[in-house]
Amino acid sequence: MLFVGVLQLTIVLHVRNTLIDSASEGARYAAQSGHVPADGAARTRELVGQSLADSYTHGVTATTTRIDGLDEIEVEVVAPLPLLGLLGPAGSLTVQGHALAETP
């Protein structure tokens, strides 16, 4: 039982870290001059799909927010919590990536 618990925790942390990295990369991509938030969401979906599974790409959104007078891109990923390997119908995991938008 202990081994299965440690293995499950390892899988959850791997998925979480992969989602955070993908969301951050998508936000940085969308923040580049000439790109829009939808470009960042598409980049995030591409990275998540390559790294995990297509079922993890459905909850990706990207928006522009304003913080202290600066535009910021936020990419959010809501994905299933992997309870049995990379499967898992119960629970969800929400992560965000942020980047300051470049000004043209």
C-alpha positions in Angstrom: 0.0 0.0 0.0 2.8 2.4 0.9 4.4 1.9 -2.5 1.1 2.5 -4.4 0.6 5.7 -2.3 4.1 7.0 -3.1 3.7 6.1 -6.8 0.3 7.9 -6.9 1.8 11.0 -5.3 4.6 11.0 -7.8 2.2 10.9 -10.7 0.1 13.7 -9.3 3.2 15.9 -8.8 4.5 15.1 -12.3 1.1 16.1 -13.8 0.9 19.3 -11.7 4.4 20.4 -12.6 3.9 19.6 -16.3 0.7 21.7 -16.3 2.3 24.6 -14.5 5.2 24.6 -16.9 2.9 24.4 -20.0 0.7 27.2 -18.6 3.7 29.4 -17.9 5.2 28.8 -21.4 1.8 29.5 -23.0 1.5 32.8 -21.0 5.1 33.8 -22.1 4.2 33.0 -25.7 1.0 35.1 -25.6 2.8 38.0 -23.9 5.1 38.4 -26.9 4.4 41.4 -29.1 2.0 40.5 -31.9 0.4 37.6 -30.1 -3.0 37.5 -28.4 -4.2 35.4 -25.4 -5.7 32.8 -27.7 -2.2 32.1 -29.0 -1.1 31.3 -25.5 -4.0 29.0 -24.9 -3.3 27.1 -28.1 0.4 26.8 -27.2 -0.5 25.5 -23.8 -2.9 22.9 -25.3 -0.2 21.8 -27.7 2.4 21.3 -24.9 0.0 19.6 -22.5 -1.2 17.3 -25.3 2.4 16.3 -26.2 3.4 15.8 -22.6 0.3 14.1 -21.0 -2.9 13.3 -22.8 -5.6 15.1 -24.8 -8.1 14.8 -22.0 -5.9 17.3 -20.1 -6.2 20.0 -22.8 -10.0 20.8 -22.5 -9.9 23.2 -19.6 -7.3 25.7 -21.0 -8.2 29.4 -20.9 -6.2 32.6 -21.4 -7.1 36.2 -20.5 -5.5 39.6 -20.2 -5.6 41.3 -16.8 -4.2 44.6 -15.6 -2.1 44.7 -12.5 -0.6 48.0 -11.3 -1.0 49.6 -14.7 0.7 46.7 -16.6 -1.0 44.2 -18.8 -0.5 40.6 -17.8 -1.4 37.4 -19.6 -2.9 34.6 -17.4 -3.2 31.1 -18.7 -5.3 28.8 -16.5 -5.5 25.0 -16.9 -8.2 23.0 -15.2 -7.5 19.3 -15.6 -8.6 16.0 -14.0 -6.8 14.9 -10.9 -5.0 11.6 -11.9 -6.2 9.2 -9.2 -5.3 5.9 -11.0 -2.3 6.4 -13.1 -3.1 9.1 -15.7 -6.8 8.2 -15.4 -9.2 9.6 -12.8 -12.8 10.8 -13.0 -12.9 12.4 -9.6 -11.5 15.8 -8.7 -9.7 18.4 -10.7 -6.4 20.3 -10.6 -6.2 24.1 -11.4 -3.0 25.8 -12.2 -2.0 29.2 -13.7 0.8 30.7 -15.6 1.5 34.4 -15.8 3.6 36.7 -17.9 3.8 40.5 -18.4 2.7 41.5 -21.9 5.3 43.2 -24.1 4.4 46.6 -25.4 4.8 47.2 -29.2 
